Amino acid sequence: MEHHENITQQTEHKQSGHLTPNAVAEVFGAEFLSQTRCKLFIASVLHGDAPRCPGCGAAIPGRMMRSFCDGRRIRCDACGKFFNVFSGTFLSGTHMSSREVVLLALLLGLGVQDKEIARILKISAESVRLWRLKFKAQEEINKGAVIG
């Protein structure tokens, strides 16, 4: 319900009119994406079918998989380390939600200008620039892993 209320609050001051790209761009943000789908997508891309503890490499037990994929912190049965879906990845330490991360990656991939991405995500253009560099470095690492 919160999602619907946020969109309604953003648009209720506007008169009814036409659905145009500019009208959508004025209100578009991460709240338009499903948090659950974004969490599952990120978990599968970062960890594949068999996520492991970033500390000792032990497989995550099935009973903890839902919490892990939901982005919650879990504790490794083998070594006792606490971690979440972002731990041990280039996304470690981010304060963005899964929706914001997916939207950021999408907008960067589409070539949207940093200032516009910053406006949509309500972060600084400098943060967008730094994230662009992180994603580019990750792409280079992945290319090296595939080729090398």
Legacy VTK file of the C-alpha trace (Angstrom):
# vtk DataFile Version 3.0
C-alpha trace
ASCII
DATASET POLYDATA
POINTS 148 float
0.000 0.000 0.000
2.893 2.352 0.748
4.049 2.116 -2.884
0.619 3.217 -4.169
0.420 6.074 -1.649
3.865 7.393 -2.677
2.892 7.509 -6.342
-0.459 9.085 -5.510
1.238 11.768 -3.387
3.677 12.537 -6.194
0.956 12.956 -8.799
-2.069 14.313 -6.915
-0.995 17.960 -7.273
-1.068 17.616 -11.070
-4.208 18.000 -13.115
-5.281 15.127 -15.301
-3.781 15.309 -18.733
-1.797 13.262 -21.157
0.516 10.382 -20.489
3.758 11.580 -22.025
7.413 10.639 -21.558
7.979 13.973 -19.782
5.077 13.340 -17.393
6.494 9.905 -16.544
10.036 11.280 -16.180
8.824 13.845 -13.632
7.634 11.185 -11.186
9.709 8.119 -12.099
11.926 6.619 -9.405
12.956 3.391 -7.734
9.516 3.057 -6.115
8.151 1.956 -9.503
10.187 -1.270 -9.341
9.353 -4.386 -7.321
11.716 -4.638 -4.354
11.306 -8.432 -4.209
12.151 -8.980 -7.885
15.160 -6.646 -7.625
16.471 -8.483 -4.530
16.152 -11.878 -6.214
17.749 -10.596 -9.416
20.757 -9.148 -7.579
21.218 -12.309 -5.490
21.156 -14.528 -8.580
23.530 -12.320 -10.591
26.041 -11.876 -7.762
25.937 -15.419 -6.384
24.380 -17.748 -8.963
22.594 -20.885 -7.820
24.985 -21.713 -4.974
25.773 -18.700 -2.781
28.600 -19.177 -0.294
29.948 -17.496 2.822
32.450 -14.800 1.808
34.567 -15.730 4.853
35.062 -19.480 4.604
33.304 -20.471 1.383
30.741 -22.736 3.071
27.457 -23.188 1.231
24.487 -21.303 2.631
21.979 -23.798 4.087
18.543 -23.877 2.457
16.878 -22.711 5.666
18.797 -19.392 5.428
18.427 -18.864 1.687
15.246 -16.796 1.877
16.749 -14.390 4.413
19.928 -14.142 2.342
18.040 -13.405 -0.902
15.892 -10.854 0.949
19.089 -8.947 1.741
19.017 -9.671 5.457
22.173 -10.382 7.405
22.785 -14.049 8.141
25.396 -15.931 10.196
27.531 -18.690 8.709
27.121 -21.985 10.567
30.718 -22.967 9.756
32.763 -19.865 10.686
30.298 -17.576 12.495
30.780 -14.653 10.087
27.807 -12.337 9.585
27.133 -11.245 6.005
24.427 -10.270 3.518
23.883 -10.505 -0.230
26.213 -7.535 -0.906
29.076 -8.730 1.360
32.246 -9.587 -0.505
31.041 -7.901 -3.712
31.602 -4.484 -5.252
28.213 -3.489 -3.778
29.413 -4.076 -0.218
28.714 -1.080 2.004
26.125 0.515 -0.257
23.291 2.331 1.429
20.990 1.973 -1.573
18.095 -0.443 -1.747
18.040 -3.257 -4.278
15.552 -1.242 -6.341
17.886 1.729 -6.417
20.864 -0.446 -7.419
18.908 -2.030 -10.294
17.588 1.340 -11.447
21.075 2.870 -11.253
22.536 0.038 -13.348
19.704 0.311 -15.876
20.059 4.074 -16.279
23.840 3.829 -16.580
23.427 1.122 -19.214
20.994 3.280 -21.169
23.490 6.146 -21.203
21.393 8.550 -19.144
23.318 11.622 -18.014
24.719 11.581 -14.462
22.724 14.664 -13.419
19.458 13.050 -14.503
20.284 9.791 -12.706
21.169 11.815 -9.598
17.803 13.587 -9.771
15.858 10.334 -10.176
17.700 8.531 -7.347
18.013 11.618 -5.137
21.805 11.242 -4.823
24.647 13.510 -5.909
25.998 13.547 -9.459
29.414 12.764 -7.952
27.986 9.581 -6.397
26.625 8.594 -9.812
30.050 9.231 -11.365
31.716 7.020 -8.748
29.131 4.264 -9.260
29.721 4.478 -13.011
33.412 3.825 -12.343
32.603 0.892 -10.012
30.349 -0.742 -12.595
32.942 -0.196 -15.332
35.679 -1.753 -13.170
33.397 -4.722 -12.430
32.770 -5.203 -16.161
36.536 -5.204 -16.777
37.084 -7.773 -14.020
34.347 -9.976 -15.499
35.871 -9.708 -18.987
39.235 -10.812 -17.581
37.654 -13.784 -15.809
35.924 -14.945 -18.993
38.898 -14.411 -21.313
41.692 -15.355 -18.924
LINES 1 149
148 0 1 2 3 4 5 6 7 8 9 10 11 12 13 14 15 16 17 18 19 20 21 22 23 24 25 26 27 28 29 30 31 32 33 34 35 36 37 38 39 40 41 42 43 44 45 46 47 48 49 50 51 52 53 54 55 56 57 58 59 60 61 62 63 64 65 66 67 68 69 70 71 72 73 74 75 76 77 78 79 80 81 82 83 84 85 86 87 88 89 90 91 92 93 94 95 96 97 98 99 100 101 102 103 104 105 106 107 108 109 110 111 112 113 114 115 116 117 118 119 120 121 122 123 124 125 126 127 128 129 130 131 132 133 134 135 136 137 138 139 140 141 142 143 144 145 146 147
